Amino acid sequence: ERPADQLDNLVRGCECWPSAFTRHNGMRIIVWKAVPMPEEPIPEGAAPGTIIAISNENGIEIATGGGVLGVLELQREGKKRQGFEEFLRGYRLAPGDAFVTES
């Protein structure tokens, strides 16, 4: 529910340890690099954490509590750090899917 720029700061601030992460279908996914797009409009009805698009320029575009966050580099549990294109070759994500935080 945080705005895109705050999430970008969290990702950069946790780069080495403890790392910024989320979950998708129960799997922990570390976010290593992101780009905030606070002025980018969020489609109506898209809850924070929802993937709204996947683009070559901005990566995996995710709705936030204020603007859009483009995720460029990720890592699945037990896997290596990957750019979003390589990540998507081995893990299926599509617009409408949602990332969640731990309670």
Buried (B, 14 or more C-beta within 10 A) or exposed (E): EBBBBBBBBEBEEBEEEEEBBBBBEEEBBBBBBBBBBBEBEBEEEBEBBBBBBBEEEBBBBBBBBBBBBBBBBBBBEEEEEBEBEEBBEEBEBEEEBBBEEEE
